[in-house]
Amino acid sequence: MPTDLSTILKLSVPMIVQIGKRTSNLEAILALGPGAIIELNKPADAYLDLLVNNKTIGSGHAVKVGENFGIRIEIIGSPQERVEALAGE
């Protein structure tokens, strides 16, 4: 069965910008509330990871866009690597 590539390219997929990771016990997580600060072992100016399907496809630095934050992509995988991330390979 032929695949209509234009239809596939219109699919919306979630992207995640990961600022860091931290492991914590359940008690500490349940104690979180508004105003809590979670310290990460990553410098503020370090690269942020860009993930699709929980696989890193690129990275960049945080930027301010008006009143919002964004990511300026500085490293991106090849189109094949990005498609493989979408496929979960």
C-alpha positions in Angstrom: 0.0 0.0 0.0 1.6 3.3 -1.1 2.1 5.9 1.6 1.1 9.5 0.9 4.2 11.4 2.3 2.4 14.7 2.3 -0.2 13.3 4.7 2.5 12.0 7.0 4.4 15.3 7.0 1.3 17.1 8.3 1.1 15.0 11.5 1.5 16.9 14.7 3.9 15.3 17.2 4.9 16.5 20.7 8.3 17.9 21.2 10.0 18.1 24.6 12.7 20.6 25.5 14.5 19.0 28.5 16.2 21.4 30.8 17.6 18.7 33.0 16.9 15.5 35.0 16.8 14.8 38.6 15.9 11.7 40.6 14.0 12.2 43.9 12.1 10.1 46.3 8.3 10.1 46.3 8.1 11.9 49.7 10.0 14.9 48.3 7.9 15.0 45.2 4.6 14.9 47.2 6.0 17.8 49.3 6.4 20.1 46.3 4.2 23.1 46.1 3.9 26.5 44.5 7.2 28.4 44.8 9.3 25.2 45.3 12.7 25.3 43.5 14.1 22.1 42.1 17.9 22.3 41.7 19.4 20.7 38.6 23.0 19.6 38.1 23.3 21.6 34.9 24.6 25.1 34.4 22.1 27.8 33.4 23.8 28.4 30.1 24.2 24.7 29.1 22.6 23.2 26.0 18.9 22.1 26.3 18.0 18.8 24.7 15.2 18.7 22.1 13.4 15.4 22.1 10.8 13.7 20.0 9.3 10.4 21.1 11.7 10.6 24.1 14.7 10.5 21.8 17.1 13.4 21.4 17.1 14.9 17.9 18.9 18.1 18.7 20.0 20.7 21.2 20.2 24.4 21.7 20.2 27.3 24.1 17.2 28.9 25.9 16.1 32.3 24.5 13.5 34.8 25.6 10.7 35.5 23.0 8.6 38.3 24.3 7.2 37.1 27.6 7.9 33.4 26.7 10.9 31.2 26.5 12.1 29.2 23.5 15.0 27.2 22.2 17.5 28.4 19.6 18.4 25.1 17.9 22.1 24.9 17.4 22.6 21.1 16.7 20.1 19.0 14.9 20.2 15.4 13.7 19.9 14.3 10.1 16.5 13.9 8.5 16.9 10.1 8.8 17.7 10.4 12.5 14.7 12.5 13.1 12.4 10.1 11.2 13.8 7.2 13.2 13.0 9.1 16.4 9.4 9.5 15.2 9.2 5.8 14.4 10.5 4.8 17.8 13.5 3.0 16.3 
